[in-house]
Amino acid sequence: MFVYRLLRYDPKTKRNEVLIDGLHFANGVVLSPAEDFVLVAETTKSRIHRYYLKGPKKGNHDIFIDGLPGIPDNLKSDGQGGFLVALIVLRNESYPVLFQSLGPFPLLRKFIARILALFEMAFEHIDRIYPNYYAKLAVHWIGHFESIRGISAPSIAILQLDADGIIKHSYHNTDGSLSVISEAHWFDGALYLGSPMNTYVGRVKLSFADPQKIKPEQKPEQSKQQESRKQQQKPPSHSQQQKSSQQQQQQQPQQ
């Protein structure tokens, strides 16, 4: 299994800095809205790492969320201070993820990887000698993980996380009309879904979850303060005006 790293490039010095090393299939990367930390998906481990860019934990990293019910791909902002996580393949008892099941067997993993590489090289060689559609299709099927369609769950999930890595909402498709979705974007009351393996862009209208129509959550103290301000800003009723007038007359000194 290949080992990946999260790097930071400084355009002034033109040097790279390793932020996180030893990642298994590093994938999507996204900055927090305040740019105080960055997230990176570790696909084959079904988890997301967080590296702190500012604050007291600057330079350190931890696990943002672990034990995801699938393998995460691209990470995107949800427009509400949180993140959208596309699980390109789901995992459960009926559909375990093959390379996760082979985790304890590194030699077997290496053998399967080399066999697939040999098949890919063979079809590439055939296509060079005799260019044809089927050879190109085979190369694409192997090299772009197209083969996972036949052994993965016929459903997808998009997770919506808050800034602390807590799952707020999850969106699922279970009828097979959408598959192997790698990223999600909010736009104009709909969730747009992309994939490197599909010939379409999916769109699901979810106006109730549109960031532009969702009010930010308020703490109880903030709600009480706002209610108090509203009460102060309300014009006095007719009965209150009469009571106030009577009190003023009683307080006037007699001449």
C-alpha positions in Angstrom: 0.0 0.0 0.0 1.3 3.4 -1.0 2.1 5.9 1.8 1.2 9.6 1.3 1.9 12.9 2.9 0.2 16.3 3.4 2.6 19.0 2.2 2.6 22.8 2.4 4.3 24.8 -0.4 5.7 28.2 0.3 5.8 30.2 -3.0 8.3 32.7 -1.5 11.0 30.2 -0.6 9.8 27.7 -3.2 10.1 24.9 -0.6 7.8 22.2 0.6 7.1 21.3 4.2 5.7 18.0 5.4 2.8 18.6 7.7 1.5 15.0 8.1 3.4 11.9 7.0 2.5 8.2 6.8 -1.0 8.6 5.4 -2.7 5.7 3.6 -4.1 7.1 0.4 -4.4 10.8 1.3 -7.2 12.4 -0.7 -9.5 15.4 -0.3 -8.1 18.6 1.4 -10.1 21.6 2.6 -9.3 24.6 4.8 -11.6 25.6 7.7 -13.6 28.9 7.2 -11.3 30.7 9.6 -8.2 29.1 8.0 -7.1 28.0 11.4 -6.8 24.3 10.5 -6.8 22.1 7.4 -8.4 18.7 6.9 -7.2 15.8 4.8 -9.0 12.6 4.1 -7.2 9.3 4.7 -9.3 7.2 2.3 -8.3 3.6 3.0 -8.5 4.2 6.8 -12.0 5.8 6.6 -11.0 8.8 8.6 -10.1 12.5 8.4 -7.0 14.2 9.9 -6.8 17.8 11.1 -3.7 19.9 11.1 -3.7 23.1 13.1 -2.4 26.2 11.3 -3.1 28.8 14.0 -3.8 29.0 17.7 -2.3 27.1 20.7 -2.2 23.8 18.9 -0.4 25.3 15.8 1.9 22.7 14.2 0.1 19.7 15.7 -2.4 17.3 14.2 -5.1 14.9 15.4 -8.0 12.8 14.1 -10.9 15.0 13.1 -13.3 12.0 12.7 -12.7 8.2 12.6 -14.8 5.1 11.8 -16.6 6.5 8.8 -19.2 4.1 7.3 -17.3 4.2 4.0 -14.2 5.6 2.3 -14.0 9.4 2.1 -13.0 11.1 -1.1 -13.1 14.9 -1.6 -13.9 17.4 1.2 -15.8 20.6 0.6 -17.1 23.5 2.7 -20.8 23.3 3.4 -21.2 27.1 3.5 -22.3 26.9 7.2 -18.9 26.7 8.9 -18.8 22.9 8.4 -17.9 20.4 5.7 -19.4 18.0 3.1 -17.7 14.6 3.0 -18.5 12.3 0.0 -18.2 8.6 0.8 -17.3 7.2 -2.6 -17.8 3.6 -1.4 -19.9 2.5 1.6 -19.0 -0.4 3.8 -21.1 -2.7 5.8 -21.3 -6.4 6.7 -22.7 -7.3 3.2 -20.2 -5.1 1.3 -16.9 -4.9 3.1 -14.2 -2.8 1.4 -11.7 -5.2 -0.2 -8.5 -3.4 0.5 -9.5 -2.8 4.1 -10.3 -6.5 4.6 -6.8 -7.3 3.1 -5.1 -4.9 5.6 -3.6 -7.6 7.7 -2.2 -9.3 4.6 0.4 -6.9 3.0 1.9 -9.6 0.7 -1.5 -10.5 -0.7 -2.3 -6.8 -1.3 1.0 -6.4 -3.1 0.3 -9.5 -5.2 -3.1 -8.2 -6.3 -1.8 -4.8 -7.0 0.9 -6.2 -9.3 -1.5 -8.5 -11.1 -3.8 -5.5 -11.9 -0.7 -3.5 -13.0 0.3 -6.3 -15.4 -3.2 -6.5 -16.9 -3.2 -2.7 -17.3 0.2 -2.7 -19.0 -0.9 -5.6 -21.3 -4.0 -3.7 -22.5 -1.9 -0.5 -23.0 0.5 -2.5 -25.2 -2.4 -4.0 -27.2 -3.8 -0.5 -27.7 -0.4 0.8 -29.0 -0.1 -2.1 -31.5 -3.8 -2.2 -32.5 -5.7 0.9 -31.3 -9.3 -0.1 -30.3 -12.1 1.0 -28.0 -12.1 -2.2 -25.9 -8.4 -1.9 -25.0 -8.9 1.7 -23.9 -11.9 0.7 -21.9 -10.0 -2.0 -20.1 -7.2 0.4 -19.2 -9.7 2.9 -17.9 -11.6 0.2 -16.0 -8.4 -0.9 -14.2 -6.5 2.4 -13.8 -9.5 4.5 -12.6 -10.9 2.0 -10.1 -13.8 1.4 -12.3 -13.8 -2.2 -11.1 -15.1 -1.2 -7.6 -18.6 -0.9 -9.1 -19.1 -4.6 -9.1 -18.0 -5.3 -5.5 -19.2 -2.2 -3.7 -22.6 -1.3 -2.1 -25.1 0.0 -4.6 -25.7 3.2 -2.6 -23.9 6.4 -1.7 -23.8 8.8 1.3 -22.8 12.4 1.8 -22.0 13.5 5.4 -22.3 17.0 6.7 -19.9 17.7 9.6 -19.7 20.7 11.8 -16.4 22.4 12.7 -15.8 19.9 15.6 -16.1 16.8 13.4 -19.7 15.9 14.6 -22.1 14.5 12.0 -25.0 17.0 11.6 -26.8 15.4 8.7 -26.3 12.6 6.2 -27.8 12.3 2.8 -28.3 8.8 1.2 -29.2 7.3 -2.2 -30.1 3.6 -2.0 -31.9 2.9 -5.3 -28.8 2.8 -7.4 -29.6 5.9 -9.5 -26.4 7.5 -8.2 -23.1 5.7 -7.6 -19.4 6.3 -6.7 -19.9 10.0 -5.9 -16.6 11.6 -5.0 -17.7 15.2 -4.1 -20.6 17.4 -3.3 -21.4 21.1 -3.7 -24.3 23.3 -2.6 -25.7 25.6 -5.2 -29.0 27.3 -5.6 -31.0 25.0 -3.3 -29.6 21.8 -4.7 -26.8 19.4 -4.0 -24.5 18.8 -7.0 -22.7 15.5 -7.1 -19.6 14.7 -9.1 -17.6 11.6 -9.9 -14.5 10.7 -11.9 -16.3 7.5 -13.1 -19.7 8.8 -14.2 -20.6 10.5 -17.4 -23.1 12.8 -15.6 -23.3 15.4 -12.8 -26.0 14.5 -10.3 -28.3 17.1 -8.8 -30.6 16.6 -5.9 -32.9 19.4 -4.8 -32.7 19.9 -1.1 -33.9 23.5 -0.5 -34.5 22.8 3.2 -30.7 22.2 3.6 -29.5 25.0 1.4 -26.9 27.0 3.4 -28.5 30.3 2.3 -31.8 29.3 3.9 -30.6 27.8 7.1 -30.3 30.2 10.1 -27.2 29.6 12.3 -27.8 27.8 15.5 -28.1 30.1 18.5 -27.2 29.4 22.1 -30.0 29.8 24.7 -28.3 32.9 26.1 -28.3 34.5 22.7 -32.0 33.7 22.1 -32.9 35.3 25.5 -30.9 38.4 24.7 -32.6 38.8 21.3 -36.0 38.2 22.8 -35.3 40.9 25.4 -34.2 43.3 22.7 -37.4 42.7 20.7 -39.5 43.4 23.8 -37.7 46.7 24.4 -38.1 47.7 20.8 -41.9 47.0 20.7 -44.0 50.2 20.9 -46.1 50.4 24.1 -49.7 49.2 23.9 -52.7 51.5 24.4 -53.3 50.2 28.0 -49.6 50.7 28.8 -49.8 54.3 27.6 -52.8 54.9 29.8 -51.1 53.5 32.9 -48.0 55.6 32.2 -50.2 58.8 31.8 -52.0 58.1 35.1 -48.7 57.6 36.9 -47.3 60.8 35.5 -50.5 62.7 36.7 -50.2 61.2 40.2 -46.5 62.2 40.4 -47.2 65.9 39.5 -47.1 68.2 42.6 -50.3 69.9 43.6 -50.2 73.7 43.3 
